[in-house]
Amino acid sequence: MEQSPYQEMSKYTDDLIDRYLKDEMSYTEKNAFCQSLDQDPDLQSKVLLRQMIVESIRKEQEQEKTKANLCLRNQRYLRKVALLTAVVLVVFLAIGTSFKYNMQDLYAEYFYIPYFEYMQDNKELSDDETSTHHTLISLYEQKAYADAATLFEEKWIYKEYDKLPAATMLTVSICALKADRVPLAISILTQVTNPQYKEKADWLLLCCYLKEGQRSNALEIAGEITQKGDKLADKTYMISRKLKERKWF
């Protein structure tokens, strides 16, 4: 009787058995191998052993794959947690530690016009400038603030501010502030150097910064007024405190 090509023990290689177990043999090869398997107990034992090894390797690979998937899920979870933490932190910093008081609300609460006396005509003014000066005062008294600011821009904006009486400069700055022409008011008030009117000019400048939302400038000028200890020091001290105060949700 002719021997099967798989009957010899030396031909029972792991690769050959793996091909059988993985169903990778051709039809002819598989029939011949099955014939040998039916007749050879040694081959049966070797196939069974190899099947157990392959199954063990498969289970180990599945376990490793499961561990890898679990690790990947953990990484994704940690990334989500980190992202959520970052979002919460940003929200906390942006909202939870924002300033408690709105600057426009502080302007509305504290703004008032300090009392000051009008100065007499400046001898250095020309007739046309004197007329403009009187018109500005008249418009202020009529509460025609926008008209006064416009007239000042048309007639005086390019002239020397120091020729204009300090009281008139305060008057025009108030008109500009009331007419929502805050940059114009700031440009005028920063030119006031007369000691008799400087505190009032600084106060109005602080009000301008509050209305414009310029927190750092408002804090600076409020600190200067407070340090001088003048009549407005108590108000500027409270404003400084509120400008610094933050809210925590």
Secondary structure, 3 states (H helix, E strand, C coil): CCCCCCCCHHHCCHHHHHHHHCCCCCHHHHHHHHHHHHHCHHHHHHHHHHHHHHHHHHHHHHHHHHHHHHHHHHHHHHHHHHHHHHHHHHHHHHHHCCECCCHHHHHHHHCCCCCCCCCCCCCCCCHHHHHHHHHHHHHHHCCCHHHHHHHHHHHCCCCCHHHCCHHHHHHHHHHHHHCCCHHHHHHHHCCCCCHHHHHHHHHHHHHHHHHHCCHHHHHHHHHHHHHHCCCCHHHHHHHHHHHHCECCC
